[in-house]
């Protein structure tokens, strides 16, 4: 069965209980790219800019954001003078893209530094997705989550059901999964699907260990 094979070997994000395919080798975006795109859009919206495209060139968007802030007189005059003094009188006309310029403006506009780091790849986007967004990462039978509460298990259960689909319902009942909890560095091995269905972290804990075989790759 094609769906079963893809679900067993593919990579997914579980977002609010829905499985989102995230295998970069066979799909459009991998785990990192999904998070980066979300964060870049959040940065743009914080700075008063919205893109009509889900996929966009980040460098071009940064230039356009700064250009519009200047056009509508929303950029602090002291920042403008600082950039002119550092980059010359032509900076305002040419608006040459420099990452440090955009970051300085973004921070002044209320953007979190951690989001800028995600947007530029300075920190692991997958970890941010799990810790800050509450997403669950799935690679085959390996699942990663930041915490493991009853609600986390409920989300994981819905995501697995979404990934496998109704026509594979009888197959998933016989499967086992590994769950790594990033906040505690604990791994629970070969957990039957029926245990995940219970939604009880204490039941999952019986399958525990301390080392991980599911690195960020």
N, CA, C and O of each residue as an XYZ file, in Angstrom:
868
protein
N       0.844     -1.193      0.000
C       0.000      0.000      0.000
C       0.880      1.243      0.000
O       1.739      1.410      0.865
N       0.655      2.110     -0.979
C       1.537      3.260     -1.172
C       1.505      4.212      0.025
O       2.554      4.678      0.471
N       0.316      4.501      0.546
C       0.202      5.430      1.676
C       0.941      4.893      2.890
O       1.639      5.641      3.574
N       0.793      3.606      3.163
C       1.470      2.991      4.309
C       2.979      3.102      4.160
O       3.673      3.438      5.120
N       3.492      2.826      2.973
C       4.938      2.883      2.746
C       5.469      4.304      2.949
O       6.510      4.497      3.578
N       4.750      5.299      2.415
C       5.183      6.694      2.570
C       5.174      7.092      4.039
O       6.113      7.728      4.520
N       4.112      6.718      4.753
C       4.001      7.080      6.166
C       5.089      6.422      7.004
O       5.595      7.032      7.946
N       5.451      5.196      6.678
C       6.448      4.462      7.449
C       7.860      4.979      7.216
O       8.695      4.931      8.119
N       8.129      5.465      6.030
C       9.506      5.864      5.691
C       9.680      7.373      5.547
O      10.810      7.863      5.556
N       8.596      8.111      5.415
C       8.685      9.543      5.158
C       8.891     10.366      6.410
O       8.982      9.834      7.517
N       8.962     11.684      6.216
C       9.150     12.623      7.310
C       7.974     13.589      7.332
O       7.465     14.000      6.289
N       7.548     13.946      8.564
C       6.347     14.744      8.739
C       6.532     15.753      9.872
O       7.334     15.552     10.783
N       5.783     16.819      9.790
C       5.507     17.639     10.965
C       4.074     17.316     11.385
O       3.197     17.153     10.537
N       3.842     17.225     12.675
C       2.476     17.175     13.179
C       2.163     18.557     13.718
O       2.759     18.999     14.701
N       1.231     19.236     13.076
C       0.871     20.613     13.427
C      -0.594     20.622     13.858
O      -1.493     20.425     13.041
N      -0.823     20.853     15.148
C      -2.193     20.859     15.685
C      -2.950     19.588     15.315
O      -4.143     19.625     15.013
N      -2.244     18.472     15.343
C      -2.882     17.189     15.085
C      -2.974     16.805     13.622
O      -3.461     15.719     13.306
N      -2.520     17.660     12.721
C      -2.540     17.362     11.294
C      -1.125     17.026     10.811
O      -0.163     17.700     11.178
N      -1.007     15.989      9.995
C       0.295     15.597      9.457
C       0.608     16.426      8.218
O      -0.192     16.499      7.285
N       1.786     17.053      8.225
C       2.244     17.847      7.083
C       3.506     17.189      6.544
O       4.507     17.080      7.252
N       3.458     16.755      5.300
C       4.588     16.036      4.710
C       5.807     16.941      4.623
O       5.723     18.048      4.089
N       6.947     16.478      5.145
C       8.132     17.330      5.232
C       9.399     16.575      4.847
O      10.445     16.759      5.471
N       9.313     15.736      3.836
C      10.480     15.011      3.344
C      11.050     15.783      2.168
O      10.490     15.761      1.071
N      12.162     16.463      2.397
C      12.754     17.314      1.375
C      13.259     16.572      0.152
O      13.434     17.177     -0.906
N      13.495     15.270      0.276
C      14.014     14.505     -0.855
C      12.927     14.169     -1.872
O      13.216     13.978     -3.054
N      11.692     14.098     -1.419
C      10.605     13.756     -2.331
C       9.520     14.823     -2.391
O       8.647     14.767     -3.257
N       9.565     15.796     -1.480
C       8.572     16.863     -1.463
C       9.213     18.215     -1.663
O      10.416     18.305     -1.910
N       8.412     19.282     -1.557
C       8.909     20.635     -1.796
C       9.747     21.163     -0.642
O      10.714     21.892     -0.863
N       9.388     20.802      0.594
C      10.083     21.381      1.749
C      10.385     20.315      2.792
O       9.624     19.363      2.965
N      11.514     20.490      3.487
C      11.853     19.605      4.588
C      11.418     20.245      5.910
O      10.788     21.302      5.927
N      11.768     19.579      7.018
C      11.351     20.072      8.331
C      11.820     21.506      8.576
O      11.042     22.354      9.012
N      13.090     21.767      8.293
C      13.646     23.092      8.554
C      12.937     24.166      7.740
O      12.594     25.227      8.262
N      12.719     23.884      6.454
C      12.159     24.900      5.564
C      10.762     25.313      5.993
O      10.414     26.490      5.898
N       9.953     24.367      6.463
C       8.617     24.719      6.930
C       8.682     25.737      8.058
O       7.952     26.728      8.049
N       9.549     25.495      9.024
C       9.646     26.400     10.168
C      10.200     27.754      9.733
O       9.685     28.799     10.131
N      11.248     27.730      8.917
C      11.865     28.970      8.452
C      10.850     29.828      7.706
O      10.796     31.038      7.926
N      10.049     29.234      6.834
C       9.059     30.000      6.075
C       8.017     30.622      6.999
O       7.622     31.774      6.819
N       7.573     29.844      7.994
C       6.602     30.370      8.958
C       7.182     31.559      9.704
O       6.525     32.591      9.841
N       8.405     31.419     10.186
C       9.035     32.472     10.984
C       9.301     33.717     10.143
O       9.091     34.834     10.613
N       9.755     33.539      8.918
C       9.991     34.690      8.053
C       8.708     35.466      7.797
O       8.713     36.697      7.791
N       7.618     34.756      7.589
C       6.338     35.434      7.411
C       5.916     36.180      8.676
O       5.368     37.280      8.598
N       6.173     35.576      9.848
C       5.841     36.238     11.109
C       6.659     37.514     11.285
O       6.144     38.527     11.758
N       7.945     37.460     10.900
C       8.786     38.650     10.976
C       8.239     39.747     10.071
O       8.133     40.908     10.468
N       7.895     39.353      8.845
C       7.364     40.326      7.886
C       6.084     40.964      8.400
O       5.904     42.176      8.278
N       5.189     40.162      8.975
C       3.926     40.690      9.476
C       4.151     41.623     10.662
O       3.481     42.649     10.776
N       5.087     41.277     11.546
C       5.404     42.144     12.671
C       5.865     43.516     12.183
O       5.617     44.532     12.832
N       6.542     43.532     11.028
C       7.067     44.785     10.479
C       6.096     45.428      9.488
O       6.460     46.354      8.763
N       4.850     44.924      9.463
C       3.822     45.546      8.658
C       3.837     45.190      7.192
O       3.366     45.965      6.359
N       4.378     44.015      6.859
C       4.464     43.612      5.456
C       3.851     42.238      5.298
O       4.114     41.340      6.097
N       3.027     42.069      4.260
C       2.422     40.771      3.976
C       2.748     40.363      2.550
O       2.667     41.172      1.626
N       3.115     39.104      2.383
C       3.407     38.591      1.054
C       2.217     37.776      0.558
O       1.582     37.058      1.331
N       1.922     37.891     -0.724
C       0.846     37.105     -1.321
C       1.297     35.702     -1.692
O       0.479     34.857     -2.056
N       2.599     35.454     -1.599
C       3.154     34.158     -1.990
C       3.616     33.386     -0.770
O       4.221     33.955      0.139
N       3.330     32.077     -0.746
C       3.833     31.238      0.339
C       5.348     31.065      0.229
O       6.038     30.968      1.243
N       5.859     31.026     -0.989
C       7.290     30.892     -1.223
C       7.813     32.220     -1.758
O       7.263     32.750     -2.723
N       8.848     32.762     -1.159
C       9.370     34.048     -1.584
C      10.862     34.108     -1.319
O      11.409     33.324     -0.543
N      11.509     35.061     -1.983
C      12.935     35.272     -1.763
C      13.098     36.165     -0.542
O      12.644     37.309     -0.534
N      13.744     35.640      0.480
C      13.835     36.357      1.743
C      14.658     37.641      1.600
O      14.308     38.668      2.183
N      15.729     37.589      0.841
C      16.544     38.786      0.647
C      15.748     39.905     -0.008
O      15.844     41.060      0.407
N      14.964     39.572     -1.028
C      14.146     40.577     -1.702
C      13.064     41.122     -0.775
O      12.752     42.313     -0.806
N      12.501     40.252      0.040
C      11.467     40.713      0.965
C      12.061     41.659      2.007
O      11.431     42.652      2.372
N      13.261     41.360      2.484
C      13.889     42.239      3.463
C      14.096     43.642      2.894
O      13.820     44.638      3.562
N      14.580     43.709      1.660
C      14.776     45.004      1.017
C      13.440     45.733      0.866
O      13.355     46.937      1.108
N      12.402     45.000      0.467
C      11.097     45.608      0.257
C      10.508     46.114      1.570
O       9.877     47.171      1.595
N      10.703     45.380      2.650
C      10.205     45.813      3.963
C      10.852     47.129      4.362
O      10.164     48.065      4.768
N      12.179     47.203      4.249
C      12.888     48.425      4.616
C      12.464     49.576      3.707
O      12.273     50.700      4.171
N      12.320     49.294      2.424
C      11.918     50.330      1.473
C      10.557     50.934      1.849
O      10.368     52.149      1.799
N       9.617     50.061      2.224
C       8.280     50.554      2.564
C       8.278     51.299      3.899
O       7.531     52.263      4.067
N       9.089     50.871      4.828
C       9.187     51.587      6.094
C       9.694     53.012      5.862
O       9.228     53.960      6.494
N      10.650     53.145      4.953
C      11.177     54.474      4.627
C      10.137     55.278      3.855
O       9.931     56.459      4.134
N       9.475     54.637      2.876
C       8.495     55.317      2.034
C       7.363     55.914      2.856
O       6.904     57.022      2.580
N       6.914     55.175      3.870
C       5.802     55.638      4.685
C       6.269     56.312      5.979
O       5.497     56.475      6.924
N       7.542     56.696      5.999
C       8.107     57.447      7.133
C       7.917     56.724      8.469
O       7.651     57.352      9.493
N       8.056     55.400      8.443
C       7.917     54.623      9.668
C       9.261     54.174     10.236
O       9.323     53.543     11.292
N      10.336     54.508      9.521
C      11.658     54.115     10.001
C      12.246     55.255     10.827
O      12.249     56.411     10.403
N      12.733     54.918     11.988
C      13.276     55.925     12.896
C      14.371     56.749     12.215
O      15.284     56.194     11.604
N      14.271     58.067     12.324
C      15.212     58.961     11.655
C      16.640     58.752     12.146
O      17.587     58.854     11.366
N      16.798     58.462     13.430
C      18.144     58.223     13.961
C      18.782     57.001     13.313
O      19.987     56.989     13.059
N      17.958     55.943     13.038
C      18.482     54.756     12.377
C      18.906     55.083     10.947
O      19.949     54.630     10.477
N      18.079     55.878     10.263
C      18.421     56.270      8.887
C      19.754     57.001      8.849
O      20.606     56.709      8.009
N      19.932     57.950      9.757
C      21.179     58.714      9.788
C      22.364     57.818     10.141
O      23.466     58.009      9.626
N      22.137     56.849     11.014
C      23.201     55.906     11.375
C      23.631     55.110     10.155
O      24.827     54.959      9.908
N      22.666     54.591      9.380
C      22.992     53.801      8.203
C      23.679     54.650      7.139
O      24.594     54.176      6.466
N      23.246     55.905      6.980
C      23.882     56.798      6.009
C      25.327     57.078      6.403
O      26.217     57.116      5.553
N      25.550     57.272      7.701
C      26.915     57.549      8.156
C      27.820     56.341      7.974
O      29.021     56.487      7.744
N      27.245     55.146      8.075
C      28.051     53.929      7.954
C      28.216     53.475      6.506
O      29.237     52.882      6.157
N      27.210     53.752      5.648
C      27.211     53.195      4.300
C      27.208     54.250      3.200
O      27.202     53.912      2.016
N      27.212     55.510      3.579
C      27.312     56.572      2.577
C      25.969     57.198      2.245
O      24.911     56.648      2.549
N      26.041     58.383      1.602
C      24.844     59.144      1.272
C      23.940     58.416      0.282
O      22.737     58.673      0.245
N      24.498     57.518     -0.513
C      23.696     56.821     -1.523
C      22.874     55.677     -0.947
O      22.068     55.073     -1.656
N      23.071     55.377      0.321
C      22.397     54.202      0.895
C      20.887     54.304      0.766
O      20.236     53.321      0.410
N      20.319     55.459      1.044
C      18.877     55.628      1.024
C      18.303     55.398     -0.377
O      17.198     54.873     -0.520
N      19.062     55.794     -1.419
C      18.588     55.613     -2.791
C      18.812     54.187     -3.291
O      17.941     53.602     -3.934
N      19.986     53.636     -2.989
C      20.321     52.306     -3.502
C      19.730     51.191     -2.637
O      19.375     50.123     -3.135
N      19.631     51.463     -1.326
C      19.091     50.499     -0.369
C      19.724     49.122     -0.556
O      19.035     48.110     -0.680
N      21.052     49.116     -0.573
C      21.770     47.853     -0.717
C      21.479     46.963      0.480
O      21.453     47.429      1.619
N      21.261     45.682      0.217
C      20.897     44.761      1.284
C      22.113     44.403      2.128
O      23.128     43.940      1.608
N      22.002     44.619      3.416
C      23.009     44.185      4.377
C      22.266     43.530      5.533
O      21.392     44.156      6.133
N      22.597     42.279      5.859
C      21.857     41.577      6.920
C      21.812     42.338      8.235
O      20.778     42.364      8.902
N      22.931     42.960      8.615
C      22.957     43.655      9.903
C      22.021     44.855      9.918
O      21.490     45.213     10.969
N      21.813     45.485      8.750
C      20.886     46.609      8.674
C      19.467     46.126      8.939
O      18.746     46.709      9.748
N      19.078     45.073      8.264
C      17.723     44.559      8.457
C      17.514     44.107      9.889
O      16.476     44.401     10.482
N      18.481     43.399     10.458
C      18.334     42.907     11.830
C      18.180     44.068     12.808
O      17.358     44.003     13.722
N      18.958     45.123     12.624
C      18.864     46.292     13.511
C      17.468     46.902     13.439
O      16.873     47.238     14.463
N      16.951     47.042     12.215
C      15.613     47.611     12.036
C      14.551     46.678     12.605
O      13.619     47.130     13.270
N      14.686     45.390     12.349
C      13.704     44.420     12.831
C      13.616     44.426     14.355
O      12.522     44.395     14.917
N      14.759     44.466     15.016
C      14.768     44.499     16.481
C      14.093     45.766     16.985
O      13.361     45.735     17.974
N      14.342     46.885     16.301
C      13.714     48.157     16.681
C      12.203     48.112     16.476
O      11.459     48.826     17.149
N      11.743     47.255     15.528
C      10.318     47.124     15.233
C       9.639     46.080     16.120
O       8.443     45.831     15.971
N      10.387     45.469     17.040
C       9.792     44.539     17.985
C       9.905     43.071     17.632
O       9.250     42.237     18.257
N      10.726     42.733     16.638
C      10.931     41.333     16.272
C      11.855     40.661     17.283
O      12.864     41.240     17.684
N      11.514     39.445     17.694
C      12.357     38.708     18.633
C      13.663     38.287     17.961
O      13.672     37.876     16.800
N      14.762     38.394     18.705
C      16.071     38.009     18.177
C      16.089     36.538     17.774
O      16.719     36.180     16.779
N      15.417     35.693     18.524
C      15.434     34.263     18.209
C      14.787     33.996     16.853
O      15.198     33.076     16.145
N      13.782     34.789     16.482
C      13.153     34.606     15.165
C      14.110     35.001     14.053
O      14.142     34.353     13.007
N      14.889     36.054     14.262
C      15.890     36.432     13.269
C      16.925     35.333     13.107
O      17.389     35.071     11.998
N      17.290     34.690     14.209
C      18.262     33.595     14.143
C      17.700     32.394     13.385
O      18.422     31.739     12.634
N      16.414     32.107     13.580
C      15.780     31.026     12.832
C      15.738     31.368     11.351
O      16.034     30.525     10.505
N      15.370     32.606     11.039
C      15.211     33.033      9.646
C      16.510     32.957      8.868
O      16.494     32.739      7.657
N      17.640     33.135      9.550
C      18.941     33.115      8.874
C      19.662     31.785      9.024
O      20.751     31.613      8.478
N      19.076     30.842      9.755
C      19.716     29.535      9.938
C      20.772     29.525     11.011
O      21.584     28.602     11.072
N      20.780     30.549     11.875
C      21.787     30.613     12.941
C      21.506     29.605     14.048
O      22.423     29.208     14.767
N      20.256     29.189     14.195
C      19.903     28.164     15.177
C      19.056     27.103     14.487
O      18.552     27.327     13.387
N      18.900     25.960     15.124
C      18.189     24.833     14.544
C      16.692     25.131     14.461
O      16.018     25.247     15.485
N      16.188     25.253     13.259
C      14.775     25.571     13.062
C      13.872     24.461     13.576
O      12.761     24.727     14.035
N      14.341     23.215     13.503
C      13.514     22.095     13.963
C      13.275     22.172     15.466
O      12.164     21.934     15.938
N      14.317     22.505     16.210
C      14.183     22.646     17.658
C      13.225     23.779     17.991
O      12.402     23.656     18.898
N      13.332     24.888     17.254
C      12.421     26.012     17.467
C      10.984     25.574     17.187
O      10.070     25.920     17.936
N      10.786     24.821     16.120
C       9.441     24.365     15.775
C       8.816     23.545     16.884
O       7.623     23.675     17.159
N       9.614     22.699     17.525
C       9.088     21.864     18.595
C       8.906     22.634     19.898
O       7.887     22.486     20.573
N       9.890     23.455     20.252
C       9.845     24.159     21.542
C       8.875     25.328     21.521
O       8.067     25.478     22.437
N       8.945     26.155     20.492
C       8.172     27.397     20.468
C       6.814     27.253     19.783
O       5.855     27.927     20.158
N       6.730     26.387     18.792
C       5.474     26.245     18.058
C       4.658     25.037     18.515
O       3.473     24.928     18.199
N       5.298     24.127     19.262
C       4.584     22.953     19.742
C       4.402     21.866     18.700
O       3.593     20.956     18.885
N       5.152     21.951     17.595
C       5.041     20.949     16.542
C       5.738     19.657     16.962
O       6.616     19.667     17.825
N       5.341     18.556     16.348
C       5.952     17.245     16.595
C       6.626     16.786     15.311
O       6.040     16.851     14.231
N       7.867     16.321     15.442
C       8.623     15.895     14.264
C       8.572     14.375     14.153
O       8.805     13.661     15.129
N       8.262     13.890     12.951
C       8.183     12.450     12.706
C       9.101     12.077     11.553
O       9.070     12.710     10.497
N       9.918     11.051     11.756
C      10.765     10.496     10.694
C      10.620      8.984     10.762
O      11.256      8.325     11.585
N       9.780      8.443      9.892
C       9.505      7.010      9.969
C       8.764      6.674     11.245
O       7.668      7.183     11.483
N       9.356      5.818     12.070
C       8.722      5.465     13.337
C       9.283      6.272     14.506
O       8.902      6.049     15.656
N      10.186      7.207     14.214
C      10.791      8.049     15.255
C      10.020      9.360     15.378
O       9.788     10.047     14.383
N       9.629      9.700     16.598
C       8.867     10.916     16.874
C       9.658     11.766     17.858
O      10.207     11.248     18.831
N       9.716     13.067     17.605
C      10.369     14.002     18.516
C       9.370     15.066     18.948
O       8.610     15.594     18.137
N       9.389     15.367     20.243
C       8.493     16.378     20.809
C       9.249     17.116     21.907
O      10.160     16.550     22.513
N       8.889     18.363     22.174
C       9.596     19.107     23.219
C       9.179     18.636     24.604
O      10.019     18.508     25.494
N       7.883     18.378     24.795
C       7.375     17.853     26.059
C       6.507     16.635     25.765
O       6.169     16.359     24.614
N       6.155     15.917     26.815
C       5.309     14.736     26.633
C       4.211     14.739     27.692
O       4.286     14.023     28.690
N       3.211     15.543     27.457
C       2.033     15.595     28.311
C       0.920     14.771     27.668
O       1.069     14.249     26.563
N      -0.192     14.668     28.380
C      -1.339     13.977     27.808
C      -1.802     14.684     26.530
O      -2.213     14.035     25.568
N      -1.730     16.009     26.530
C      -2.124     16.750     25.327
C      -1.158     16.500     24.178
O      -1.580     16.382     23.028
N       0.153     16.418     24.483
C       1.134     16.096     23.444
C       0.815     14.747     22.809
O       0.866     14.600     21.588
N       0.488     13.769     23.642
C       0.158     12.444     23.116
C      -1.115     12.486     22.272
O      -1.220     11.779     21.270
N      -2.069     13.304     22.669
C      -3.305     13.451     21.879
C      -2.978     14.022     20.496
O      -3.509     13.564     19.485
N      -2.104     15.022     20.465
C      -1.712     15.635     19.193
C      -0.952     14.631     18.328
O      -1.188     14.531     17.124
N      -0.030     13.884     18.962
C       0.741     12.864     18.229
C      -0.196     11.811     17.644
O      -0.047     11.414     16.488
N      -1.158     11.362     18.445
C      -2.108     10.351     17.982
C      -2.876     10.850     16.759
O      -2.989     10.136     15.762
N      -3.400     12.063     16.831
C      -4.160     12.618     15.704
C      -3.269     12.767     14.474
O      -3.705     12.543     13.345
N      -2.001     13.151     14.712
C      -1.076     13.322     13.595
C      -0.741     12.013     12.909
O      -0.665     11.950     11.682
N      -0.538     10.960     13.706
C      -0.253      9.653     13.119
C      -1.453      9.143     12.330
O      -1.297      8.588     11.243
N      -2.643      9.332     12.875
C      -3.843      8.910     12.157
C      -3.999      9.700     10.856
O      -4.436      9.169      9.835
N      -3.630     10.981     10.919
C      -3.701     11.810      9.709
C      -2.695     11.353      8.669
O      -3.003     11.319      7.478
N      -1.473     10.996      9.118
C      -0.418     10.589      8.188
C      -0.755      9.261      7.509
O      -0.536      9.102      6.308
N      -1.280      8.320      8.269
C      -1.522      6.988      7.724
C      -2.849      6.883      6.971
O      -2.977      6.079      6.047
N      -3.826      7.686      7.359
C      -5.094      7.666      6.638
C      -5.984      6.513      7.048
O      -5.532      5.537      7.645
N      -7.249      6.643      6.719
C      -8.245      5.634      7.116
C      -7.967      4.258      6.517
O      -8.236      3.236      7.148
N      -7.428      4.233      5.298
C      -7.253      2.939      4.643
C      -6.100      2.124      5.237
O      -5.940      0.949      4.909
N      -5.296      2.744      6.110
C      -4.193      2.018      6.763
C      -4.475      1.821      8.252
O      -3.575      1.480      9.020
N      -5.721      2.036      8.653
C      -6.068      1.982     10.069
C      -5.715      0.636     10.693
O      -5.232      0.585     11.824
N      -5.951     -0.451      9.966
C      -5.673     -1.775     10.522
C      -4.183     -2.029     10.629
O      -3.760     -2.796     11.495
N      -3.365     -1.409      9.776
C      -1.918     -1.616      9.791
C      -1.249     -0.862     10.945
O      -0.347     -1.390     11.594
N      -1.690      0.361     11.195
C      -1.047      1.173     12.220
C      -1.245      0.579     13.612
O      -0.429      0.805     14.505
N      -2.305     -0.165     13.796
C      -2.567     -0.783     15.099
C      -1.446     -1.729     15.513
O      -1.229     -1.945     16.705
N      -0.729     -2.299     14.538
C       0.338     -3.263     14.831
C       1.720     -2.614     14.913
O       2.713     -3.308     15.132
N       1.795     -1.297     14.740
C       3.091     -0.633     14.669
C       3.574     -0.168     16.036
O       2.793     -0.005     16.973
N       4.891      0.043     16.122
C       5.506      0.600     17.333
C       6.291      1.844     16.930
O       6.726      1.974     15.786
N       6.465      2.765     17.895
C       7.134      4.029     17.632
C       8.112      4.356     18.751
O       7.932      3.930     19.892
N       9.153      5.120     18.412
C      10.070      5.667     19.411
C       9.725      7.135     19.595
O       9.481      7.843     18.618
N       9.702      7.599     20.842
C       9.418      9.010     21.127
C      10.580      9.608     21.896
O      10.936      9.123     22.970
N      11.172     10.659     21.350
C      12.236     11.396     22.032
C      11.671     12.706     22.563
O      11.030     13.455     21.826
N      11.911     12.982     23.851
C      11.440     14.213     24.484
C      12.634     15.148     24.635
O      13.518     14.907     25.457
N      12.658     16.203     23.847
C      13.837     17.062     23.768
C      14.120     17.811     25.058
O      15.286     18.034     25.382
N      13.116     18.201     25.793
C      13.336     18.999     27.000
C      13.968     18.200     28.125
O      14.618     18.775     28.998
N      13.788     16.873     28.120
C      14.337     16.025     29.185
C      15.428     15.088     28.685
O      16.059     14.391     29.480
N      15.659     15.064     27.354
C      16.661     14.188     26.734
C      16.363     12.706     26.976
O      17.276     11.881     27.031
N      15.085     12.382     27.117
C      14.698     10.986     27.312
C      14.097     10.413     26.041
O      13.456     11.115     25.259
N      14.323      9.114     25.855
C      13.767      8.419     24.700
C      12.985      7.208     25.190
O      13.426      6.491     26.088
N      11.830      6.992     24.595
C      10.977      5.850     24.919
C      10.895      4.985     23.667
O      10.551      5.459     22.585
N      11.216      3.717     23.837
C      11.452      2.850     22.691
C      10.286      1.897     22.430
O       9.631      1.418     23.356
N      10.045      1.635     21.141
C       9.119      0.580     20.711
C       7.771      0.643     21.440
O       7.301     -0.339     22.013
N       7.181      1.821     21.396
C       5.896      2.031     22.066
C       4.774      1.562     21.141
O       4.649      2.075     20.029
N       3.969      0.616     21.566
C       2.854      0.181     20.719
C       1.883      1.338     20.463
O       1.689      2.206     21.315
N       1.289      1.330     19.294
C       0.321      2.373     18.966
C      -0.809      2.404     19.990
O      -1.325      3.475     20.309
N      -1.194      1.248     20.503
C      -2.280      1.170     21.486
C      -1.948      1.943     22.761
O      -2.845      2.469     23.419
N      -0.650      2.014     23.116
C      -0.233      2.775     24.299
C      -0.349      4.272     24.024
O      -0.794      5.034     24.883
N       0.050      4.685     22.834
C      -0.093      6.100     22.469
C      -1.561      6.499     22.491
O      -1.900      7.611     22.896
N      -2.430      5.595     22.055
C      -3.870      5.864     22.033
C      -4.410      6.177     23.422
O      -5.362      6.947     23.548
N      -3.834      5.607     24.450
C      -4.321      5.827     25.813
C      -4.111      7.265     26.262
O      -4.860      7.771     27.097
N      -3.088      7.934     25.708
C      -2.835      9.322     26.060
C      -2.297      9.517     27.462
O      -2.450     10.593     28.039
N      -1.668      8.488     28.021
C      -1.166      8.542     29.394
C       0.368      8.540     29.386
O       0.965      7.517     29.052
N       1.020      9.644     29.740
C       2.487      9.684     29.744
C       3.117      8.629     30.648
O       4.208      8.137     30.358
N       2.443      8.278     31.734
C       2.979      7.259     32.641
C       3.084      5.907     31.950
O       4.014      5.146     32.217
N       2.145      5.601     31.072
C       2.201      4.335     30.332
C       3.360      4.336     29.348
O       4.015      3.312     29.149
N       3.612      5.484     28.735
C       4.739      5.606     27.808
C       6.062      5.486     28.544
O       7.021      4.929     28.008
N       6.126      6.002     29.765
C       7.372      6.019     30.539
C       7.918      4.618     30.799
O       9.113      4.458     31.051
N       7.077      3.624     30.744
C       7.528      2.244     30.971
C       8.474      1.770     29.876
O       9.176      0.773     30.047
N       8.494      2.475     28.765
C       9.346      2.098     27.638
C      10.593      2.980     27.568
O      11.218      3.116     26.516
N      10.940      3.576     28.711
C      11.963      4.622     28.705
C      13.394      4.170     28.661
O      13.727      3.022     28.956
N      14.245      5.125     28.276
C      15.695      4.998     28.278
C      16.274      6.391     28.378
O      15.534      7.345     28.616
N      17.581      6.535     28.203
C      18.170      7.859     28.345
C      18.960      8.318     27.130
O      19.200      9.517     26.987
N      19.370      7.420     26.256
C      20.161      7.834     25.098
C      19.279      7.895     23.868
O      18.237      7.242     23.801
N      19.707      8.690     22.892
C      18.899      8.891     21.698
C      19.561      8.303     20.463
O      20.770      8.428     20.267
N      18.746      7.657     19.633
C      19.232      7.180     18.347
C      18.555      7.974     17.220
O      18.571      7.554     16.063
N      17.959      9.126     17.565
C      17.212      9.922     16.595
C      17.816     11.315     16.529
O      17.181     12.280     16.954
N      19.042     11.440     15.999
C      19.682     12.752     15.964
C      19.034     13.657     14.931
O      18.274     13.202     14.077
N      19.344     14.944     15.019
C      18.848     15.875     14.013
C      19.632     15.667     12.728
O      20.776     16.109     12.618
N      19.031     15.005     11.768
C      19.681     14.784     10.480
C      18.725     15.183      9.369
O      19.069     15.078      8.191
